[in-house]
Amino acid sequence: MGKIKVVQYGCGKMSVYTMRYALEKGAKIIGAFDMNPDIIGKDIATMIGGSKKMGIVVEDAKNFEAFLRKHKPDIAIVTTRSLLSEVEESLYICAKCGVNAITTCEEAFYAQNSNPTAFAKIDAMAKKTGCTICGSGYQDVFWGNLVTAIAGATHTITKIKGKSSYNVEDYGIALAQAHGAGLDLKSFDKEVASADRMTEKERQKLIKSGNFMPSYMWNVNGWLASQLGLTVVSQEQKCVPQVAKESLKSTTLNMEIPKGYATGMSAVVTTTTKEGIVLETECIGKVYSKEEFDSNEWTIEGEPSTTVVVNRPNTVELTCATVVNRLPEVISAPSGYYTTEKMPTNTYKVKSLDKYVK
């Protein structure tokens, strides 16, 4: 098919890697878009560290749809926000134009269990135009296929426990704010934690209306249950603040977080299933102190019980490499909003990406 033609939507921290990785894997970047006036007009070479201009400058996001209709890229990489409601418009534009899209949006990983209305809208349009939309990233491997691979070596399972931490400084201001970083504890309780103090009926009403605020593990638990063939009976989440023991400088928030304020949050999601297996997963996103580092730990309790720990994963780079390695699978997948637990396990691509498109 020739080189995969990629358009980048969102030219912040993540795009530095997605664009470089795509180029180094044999793809061709034909366009880049952003809303930030400080970035618009810049050659993408200035972002990915090239010494020579590439002739592709960042355009205003308002021109995105017209560009897709004119140039018909093979796929768009969307690296902007964390909630489906925040990326819905860009994904729907891709679907409307018949352009495949993959996004690092955490909720998009398995959005059908947190925003089914937007999911269905995008799914229907993508099926109509014959393209594929999906979410991927770090969770695809380290919270998804890594876990189900270990499950495949287990005779019986009673519980799956997961715990992962990451530095919100690495992902940009949208993610940091979504985690309540920089808020005093009263504001955190009002703006973040209070969202989980509701009945199941109230939660389902929010989910159907598209106004539910899922933690990342909410969608991961749905993905895991689907991959393992489990039937979800109930699911709940609880968000608690991570508190600064001393003042911390946040370059992303451009502020000094005072002692006693929230540096971020821990979100615990508990899922019960008809099959009796409980999923208990926790993600901790916060502004790190000097001695803290990323970690990822999963335990499968059963016969036998197994624990796997990954310390100091390069979460940003792993997210972007996962997305780029997924490009051929997305292009080859059935039309619609097609989540990655239905795709082949992500693999390292030795050859140019286009060689893996089926």
N, C-alpha and C positions, 0 to 999 in steps of 0.2 A: 504493500500500500504506500510505500515511501515513508518518509519521516512523519511521525505523529505531529500534527499541528496543534499547538497549545496556546490558549489565551489565559493570562493570569488576571484574576479579579481580586483586588486587595493587595497592595504593594507595601505592606508593613514588614515586621520582623520575620514572619514565617516565609514570606515570598522570597527572601534572600536565599533560602535553601531550596524551596520548591523549583524556582526558576533555574538555579545552577544545576541542581540534580537532574532536572528534565533535559537540559542541554547536554550534560555529560552522559546521559543515557540515550542520546541519539535523537531526541525530540527537537522540534523547531518551535520557538516562541514567536508568534506572529502578532501578538498584541498584549497590552497591559493596561489596567484601569484602576483608578482610585478616586476617592472623594476629597482627599487632602490637597489643598491648593499648593502646599509646600513641596509636594511630590510630583504633581501634574507637570508635564513638560520635561521631566528628567529622563535621560537615556537609562534603560534598565541596567546597563553595564556599571553605572555608578553605584547600584545597589548590590550587585552580586560580586563586586570586586574586580571586574575586568578593567584592563588598562586602555582598551580600545573600544570606542563607541560601537554599539551594535545596530543602530539605526531604528530601534524600537523605543519610542518614548511613551511614558505613562500618559494616558488620556483620561479625560473626565468621565466618571462613571455614568453620567447621563447619556453618553454616546455608546454605551455597551450593547444595547439591543440592535442598533443600526449596524454596528460593526459585525455582530454575529450573523445578521441576515446577509450582509455583503460578502463576508470572507469565509463563512462556514468552517470554523475550526473543528478539529476532531473531538476536542474536549476542552472544557474550562476548569481551571483549578481555582476554587473560591476559598480564600483565607482571610476572613474578616471577623465575624462575631461568633458567639458561643451558643445562642439560642436560635431555634428554627425560625421563630417570628422575625428575627433580625436578618436572616439570610434568605427568607422566603421569596422576596421579590427577585433577587438575583438568580436563584435557582429556578423560579418560575419563568423568568425571561429565557434562560437556557432551554427549558422544556418547551416553551412556546416556539422557539427558533429551531427546535430539533437538534440541539447541540448537547452532547454528553457533558456531565459535570460531576466533579468530585469535590467535597468540601471538608475542611478540618473542623467545621462547626460540631461541637461535642454532642449536642442534642440530635443532630442529623444522623448520628451513628445508628440509632434505632428509634426514630421519632414517632413511629406509629403508637407507642405506648405513652406518649406525653403530649403530643399535638396531632391527633389523628385527622383533624379537619384539614390542616395545612398539608399534611402528608398525603391525604387522599386527593387534594386539589393538584398537587405537583405530579403525583402518580398518574392521574387521569390524563393530564396534558402530555406528559412524557410518552405515555402509551399511544396517544393520538398521533404524535409527531415522529415516533419511532426512535427515541433516544433513552439514555439511562442516566438517572440521578442517584448519587449515593454519598454517604459520609464515611470517612475513614481517618486514620491517624494512629497515634500511639496506642489507643485502646484496642484497635483492630488486632494487634499482636499481643501486647503485654497484659491486656485485660480480657482478651477474647480467645484467640487461637492458642496461645500459650496454655491457658487454663483448660480448654477443651481437649488439647492434646494429652495433658496429664490425666484428665478424666478417662481418656481412652485406654490408659494403663491401669485403671482401677476397677476392682470387682464390684464393690458396693459403695455407694456414696450416701452420707447422711447430711453433710453440710459442706458448702463451699464458702470459705472466708477470704476476703481480699482486702488489702490495704495499700494504698499508693499515695505518695506525696510528691509535690512539685512546687517549684518556685514561681509564683505568679509574675515575678519580675521578668521572666523569660518570654512572656506571651503578649504583652501589650496592655494598655489601659482598660480595654473593655473587659477582659477576663479578670483583672485585678479588682475592678469595681463590682463585678458580679459576685466576687467572693467576700465582699464587705470589707476589703482591706482599707485601712485608714479611718474607719468609723469608730466613734466612741461606742461603748457596749450598749447604751440605751438605743442609739440609732441602729446598731446592728440587730438588736432584738426586734425593732419595729420594721426595718427594711428587709431583713433576711430571714431570721429565725421564725418570726410570726407567721410566715407563709406556710409553715408546716403544722401549725396548731389548728387543725380542722378535722371534721368528720370525713369518713370515706365518701359519703354522698356529696359533701362540699368539694372534695378533691376531684371526684369524677366530673362534677359540673365545670370546674376550672379546666380540666383536661379537654373536655369536649368543646369548650369555648376558645381554646388556644391560649389561655392565660395562666396556665400552670408553669411554675418555675422548677424544673427538674434539676437535681444535682447530676453530675456526670454519670454516677453509678446507677442512677435510675434507668437510664437508657442501656447501660452495659448489662444490667441484670435481665432486661428484656431480651437483649441479643443472646446472652448465655442460655437463657431458658429456651429460646427458639433453636439455637444450635444443638442443644442437648435433648430436644424433644420433650421438654417439660411443660406442664400446664400450670400457668400462674393462677393462684387462688387469691392472694392478696399481696399488696406491696405498700410500704410506707417509708418515709425518710425523715431524718432529723438533722438539722444543721446547728452546729454550736461554734462559737467564735474561738479562734486561736488568739491568745492575748500576748501582747509584747511585754517581755520581762524587763526590757530596757528600751529606750528610744531607738528607732531604726530608720535609716534613710531609704526611701523608695524613689529610685530614679524614674520608674514608670509612672508613679502617681505624682512625681515632682513635689514631694513633701517629706517632712520628718514625722514619722508615726510616733506619737508620744507613748511613754510607758503606760500600760493599762488599757490601751486602745486595741482594736482588732487588727491583726496582721493578715487575716484571712479567715478561712473556716474549715471545719471538718464536717463532712456530710456522710451519714451512715444510712444505707438503704437495706431494708430487710424484706426479702421476698419468700413467701411460702408457696409450695407447689402441691398439686394433687398427688404427685408421686412421693411426697414426703421429704424431698430434698429442700433444704433451706439455703438460700443465698444471702449472705451477710457481708456487705461490701462497704468499704469506707475510702473516700478520697480526701486528702488534706491539701488544700491549696493556700499558700500564704507567702508573705514576704519573709525570706529566710534571714536568720541571724548568721553570723560568720561560721559557726560550727555545724550548721544544718546542711543536708544534701538530699537529693532526690532518692527515693527508694520505692520498691515495688515488691510486695510479699503476698503470696497466695498459699492457702492451705486447703487441701481436699481431705475432709475427715471421712473415714470409712475403712474399707479393707482393700489394700493397705492405706494408711494415712500418709500424705506427702506434702511437704512444704518446699516451695521454691522462693528464693530471695534474690532480687536484682538490686544491688546498691549502685548509686551514682550513674544511672542510665542517662545518656544525653537525650533527654526527652524531646526537646525541640527538633533536633536532627533526626531522631528516630521517627517522629511524627511525619516529617516532610519526606523522608526516604520511603516510608510506608505508603504515603499517598502517591508518590511518583512510581513506585513499583506496582501500584494498583492500576495504573492507567490502562494497560492492555486489557485487564479483566473487565473494567468498566465499559470500555468500548465494545467488548465482545459479549457483554451480558444482555439478557432479555430487556426489552423496553419497559420503562416505568421507573418508579422509585424503588430501586432494588438494593436491599441492604446486604452487607458483605458476608454475613453468616451463611448466605446462600451461594456465595462465590467460592471458587477454589481457595485453599489456604494461600496466603501471600507468599511469594517466593522471590529469591534473589534473581535479578535479571542480568545474566552474563552478557547477552547480546543486546543490540539496539532494541528499544522498546517495541518498535513496529513489528519485529520478528515474532512477537508473542500474541499479536492480534489474530483472533480466529474468525 
